Amino acid sequence: MDTWEPTWPGRPSGASSLGRRISVLRADRGWTQQQLADRLGISRVAVSHLETDINTPSERTVAMLAGLFRMEPHDLVEATSYPVAKSDRLPLVVARWTEVEHRLAMLERDLWWLDGDAGPARAPDRNTAERVLGEWEIVLGKLADRVFDPEGAAALSAARRVVADRRRTHQ
């Protein structure tokens, strides 16, 4: 039996739908509409309206979505139903990484160095390793106090455990 789905005047459906693209990108990350709404600072109903093309997102919302989906705003709206007049006002670039992600990447680099993977001549001594790990405990602790995103908080918690474990093995 065929089901009837409403279409909204002036808004294409199918692959060229910006709403469908947003929905697919959200689902690819395993986020619910509520989780995306929380990241954008809008309601779940507003996300639903964006995904069904009831509403067209503002330039601000497109820029934020692009950052969340790790792409540039023009790439997000390219070949979609997003109005050309609005796309002309989109920023060329957006921030794609959070401070938590940036700090965790830096920690990973430091752990690589502490493991001696940079080569034996570059391996740090025990005091240097202890100092570096101690500094990371402080940085991660301060950052954890300012993070509200559950995924970021979980990643920081895991990183703090790794640093604490490394400190115990270096003592």
Steps between C-alpha positions, in 0.01 A plus 500: 500500500637841406528759771437864443770742606441871491730718294561860578454751219822644368718246675647215298498154647756229445876526472495878446322560830714677760276353767571148383875573494484630859304192606751262340802681649337498844416129477853419377632638828248302701336813639132534577315812396512609865879459514540711186257757640704521822818561301331774294312664787161450333201277573457142379192614309713762320742223395206293378376797296847545348525131410156493338564826313214676675746773598814621328792543742648843555856576398602468867342156528662381175839618627451317829378184323799508269737520796325212676515289185868590437445675169487850359160673478503517119574127480202428726252690284655426159248353251216519753181694541676772701427842344786647298438846649558357849800290398671817374499624862653184650846520656772335295641305795383390843661347807481122466657380822414562860757591761458152648582334167798731448641436848451123470689501170785686670495250788518213252807658342666540840422139597655387170812697587508366858478144364824563313340460158683810383823302526731404787705818472185708555350295785445710815655417836288393798481853652389653171234232454370560852489877445318467166244256640447722807434799277251295298313402817456868583398602145249216464356565846440868427351417161269236650353768729389703195362226273127442472487272195458137619726363224772751580468430873531124438806549278663721764423249773665222298804721429533587868505129586771439239714782639451379859596144398811628320603702804476189718720302259762780479539532878 
